[in-house]
Structures are given as C-alpha cells and as structure tokens.
C-alpha cells in the first residue's frame, strides 16, 4: 500500500528528457515508483492534463526571518518551490551574539528592506549559534530549507566592531575558519559574501573589509565539506564583475568547490554586460572551474511609496536619510521648503526627469483614481512641476500612501534574455523571496519562466525549463536527493498546468509583522505541491503539513 499516488499526468522528471504519461507513487516521504504504477494508495491525486515534476528549487532568497513565523515561506510553495536557499548576500540570522543583533538588523533593513518590527515582534530571539537558529525554524517548516551562513556575521562574531574597520589578523582568520566549520556541521549549505552591500549608515558591510587571504582561508574550509561559495559582485561594472569571476574560478579550482554569483543583469544601459560575463564563465569552466552566474527570469519592477524607505533611492543619501526617520519627523522634513529644495536639487537640473519621469502612479489606498496609470512626467506637467517635486507633493497630499512603479526600466527583451537563460552554464535564481516586499514584485520567477520563455518565446522546451530549476539546481548545490522524480529520492513534487502556469497579478499574500499587508506575486496554474511526500499546498490553499526539513 502506497501512501499516495499522483496518477495520469505527464511526468517531466527533471532529467531534461521528453515527458511521458505515467504515475508517481510515494511511500514514507520518498518516491517509490515512477511509470505505470500498480497497486493501491491511501490517497490518489488526479493529474490528468497536468505536468508532474520535481519540486522547484530557489537558490537565492532571504526568508531567514520569515521562516521563524511562516514555515511555508509564502508565497514560495504556491509557485511550486519546495526548497529555498536563504542566507544570501553575506547575511544570515546566525551566528550572531546578542549584543550584535541590532547591528545585523540594521543591515537587513538596508540591504533587504525589512521593517525592524519583523525582528522584534514576530519571534523570540533565543539563539546565538547556527545550530540554535536551525532548531528555531526546524519544527515549523512546510518547505525545505538549505541555508547559507553569512560572511558578514561570521566576521562580526569574531572581530566585533572591528569587522567594519580593518582586515583580519591571522588568529582572527583561524577563528573564522573554526566558526565556519561549526556552521557547516550544523547544516549550512555554504557561505555567502558580498562586495557591494552597505549597512543602514552607508558603511560597507563586514565582508567587504576582508582581504583575499581571508576569503581563501574560508574557501579552504568549504573545500573540506564540498560546499558552496555565493557572492554578490560589483554587478554595475562589467570589468570588475569579470575580475570577480576570475577570483571565484581560482577559489573553485584550488579548493574544489562550487561557486555562484548573483545577480547577473542584462540591461540596455550596458548591453554587453551579461554576454561578456557569460563568455568569461565559459572560459573558466573550460579550465575546470565551477562559477555559476545567476539570472532572474523576470524584470525588476520596483514599487514604492514615501511611507517607508526604498532601494529606489539608494544612490540619493539625502532622500535615504529623510525616509529613514520616524513618520512624524519624515512628514516634517518633507514639508520643510529648504529640505525639499535640496532633495529636488539632488536629482540634477532636470528635477528628476531622467530618474523619475517614467515612474507610473500605481495606486495606494489614498491615491487619486484619475492619476493611476499615468507617468510621473505626465502628472508633473499637469501640475507645472518637475517630477521630484510632484512626487513629494502628491505623496504629502495623500498621507504618503501613493505608490509609484518603476517598471522594467533597462530590462532587455525576452528574445535576448531567453537564450541566456537557456545557456547550460547559466543558473536560474536571484528571486530575492522574503525581501524587498514593499518594493520589488518579489517572486513569480518560476511561473514567468514558463509563461514568457517556454510558451511565448519558445527559448527552451518545457522539459529543459523544469530541469533548470530542479535537477540542475540540485546538482549545482549538492542537494543529492532532490530535483528528480526517481525511486528512492525525496518526494518533492509539483503538479501544474503547462498552459496556464504564470505569476499572477500582485495580491495581498500575508502580513509582515508590524508593517501591515505586504504585496507579493501570487501564482497561477500550480495545483498541488508535495514536500517530502505530504501535501503542503493544494486547491489554492496551504495545508497544515509540517514536512519540510533543513537539507544539505
């Protein structure tokens, strides 16, 4: 007697080979049989007219905090994702000493745009080490988690405030190696670092103070375990990105480790950026190195209001300072003529036309209906103002509750991106799930892959797209029993409609503690999701299953 059989679907097993009509049987959390399955089961799922595939794996998320109160990592499951990798960009929630928590929260606020309440009202911070964090999330998981440990927090644990001031000594590097070993033994799937990020005061995060000797020593520890090194390179400068690819390649070859960098953007502003980076990756793979670039399937649509800080203003220090103030002080600053004059002046002689003119008035509870859908340039002309001033005054007139959308500016066409995503050395990732929830249209990468690049553009077959986000990702990250539908492997399974799978319009998905309703991309076309053999999502709703595990 099987526990469950998914019957009558088209099985796309993750191998990239053509799909076939068949069944998938599950027993004790694992796949028991694939093909024409004889026998009975306690539960049968009718998959007629649907695709039956391995659960999708998302290698770049920031669900570290959310997992403490939401073990389903909403909305990941409804997009067919059964395993997430948090802890990217040099930040994780362990190991962190109690005295350093506030400092790390500030980094999460700046880099990932998470409200402070998410760290203070949603959970009890009872741990310091990585094993303690694992224990804090493990019992409540509905989704699998393969967590990275952050270089910045390892550095901060060993060096304290000096982590953001200087290079490490030989003894400190040795202590970091020992701490990394503890984290890897406790379940970390690898180490993440960053060469670009800053904290809430604008100072570089601790990982950026590390010299190559330190990174090399930590990579040596990763080599002992065969684990991943992830980094955020200087993605805004192609030449520096290529230098980072070369550096990662040397670490990969020397220590026998996989490495990955994200994001790799394809942008009309620098049209040769992605092609040059991919060409360098090809050269390094030919030498035997493993350096996987991560590309997003979807354009980055940034949505924001002046109710809270946004990365849209990251290169405007005065705007950042104003928007980081408490609401009453922020309102006072935005009503002060001298402050506003300087803020508008920061945008240059065009008053923000180049940066803000294409913004779309998106809505918000108080947004005038007649303005929704118009560009800020149009609104500014009607008001006889430059865009920056129109943005501030329109926001003030409506209690700051007016949202603006920066829609896909600079993102290249699907005809150009499709072949890059299909490239055998390009790793699909960088969803940023769990972060930027007030700004980015986070999540929807998997549905967008099928809707835009399989159905519309024909850049790859359905089978290849499934392989990209299942077996290939599992192989890259060393998740040995995930990513394929084969007897003996973990029963992570998604049943979806190939004709309709997509990201939906933005809908309220869950409450972020202390910050009201957040907006994330809901899903279309995903019928049922199994995690380790149990139904975690079905018929548009989440179940009470808690079958997720920390997997390495």
Secondary structure as GFF3:
##gff-version 3
##sequence-region A 1 552
A	DSSP	beta_strand	2	12	.	.	.	ID=ss1
A	DSSP	beta_strand	20	27	.	.	.	ID=ss2
A	DSSP	beta_strand	30	35	.	.	.	ID=ss3
A	DSSP	beta_strand	41	46	.	.	.	ID=ss4
A	DSSP	beta_strand	51	54	.	.	.	ID=ss5
A	DSSP	beta_strand	56	58	.	.	.	ID=ss6
A	DSSP	three_ten_helix	66	68	.	.	.	ID=ss7
A	DSSP	three_ten_helix	77	79	.	.	.	ID=ss8
A	DSSP	beta_strand	81	84	.	.	.	ID=ss9
A	DSSP	three_ten_helix	98	100	.	.	.	ID=ss10
A	DSSP	alpha_helix	101	112	.	.	.	ID=ss11
A	DSSP	alpha_helix	117	120	.	.	.	ID=ss12
A	DSSP	alpha_helix	130	138	.	.	.	ID=ss13
A	DSSP	beta_strand	144	145	.	.	.	ID=ss14
A	DSSP	beta_strand	148	150	.	.	.	ID=ss15
A	DSSP	alpha_helix	151	159	.	.	.	ID=ss16
A	DSSP	three_ten_helix	160	164	.	.	.	ID=ss17
A	DSSP	alpha_helix	170	185	.	.	.	ID=ss18
A	DSSP	beta_strand	190	194	.	.	.	ID=ss19
A	DSSP	three_ten_helix	206	209	.	.	.	ID=ss20
A	DSSP	alpha_helix	212	225	.	.	.	ID=ss21
A	DSSP	beta_strand	228	232	.	.	.	ID=ss22
A	DSSP	alpha_helix	238	255	.	.	.	ID=ss23
A	DSSP	beta_strand	259	261	.	.	.	ID=ss24
A	DSSP	alpha_helix	273	286	.	.	.	ID=ss25
A	DSSP	beta_strand	291	295	.	.	.	ID=ss26
A	DSSP	beta_strand	302	304	.	.	.	ID=ss27
A	DSSP	three_ten_helix	311	313	.	.	.	ID=ss28
A	DSSP	alpha_helix	317	323	.	.	.	ID=ss29
A	DSSP	alpha_helix	327	335	.	.	.	ID=ss30
A	DSSP	alpha_helix	337	345	.	.	.	ID=ss31
A	DSSP	alpha_helix	353	356	.	.	.	ID=ss32
A	DSSP	beta_strand	360	363	.	.	.	ID=ss33
A	DSSP	three_ten_helix	369	371	.	.	.	ID=ss34
A	DSSP	alpha_helix	376	383	.	.	.	ID=ss35
A	DSSP	alpha_helix	387	397	.	.	.	ID=ss36
A	DSSP	beta_strand	403	406	.	.	.	ID=ss37
A	DSSP	alpha_helix	414	422	.	.	.	ID=ss38
A	DSSP	beta_strand	426	428	.	.	.	ID=ss39
A	DSSP	alpha_helix	445	448	.	.	.	ID=ss40
A	DSSP	pi_helix	449	456	.	.	.	ID=ss41
A	DSSP	alpha_helix	462	468	.	.	.	ID=ss42
A	DSSP	alpha_helix	471	477	.	.	.	ID=ss43
A	DSSP	beta_strand	493	496	.	.	.	ID=ss44
A	DSSP	beta_strand	502	511	.	.	.	ID=ss45
A	DSSP	beta_strand	517	524	.	.	.	ID=ss46
A	DSSP	beta_strand	526	531	.	.	.	ID=ss47
A	DSSP	beta_strand	534	538	.	.	.	ID=ss48
A	DSSP	beta_strand	541	542	.	.	.	ID=ss49
###
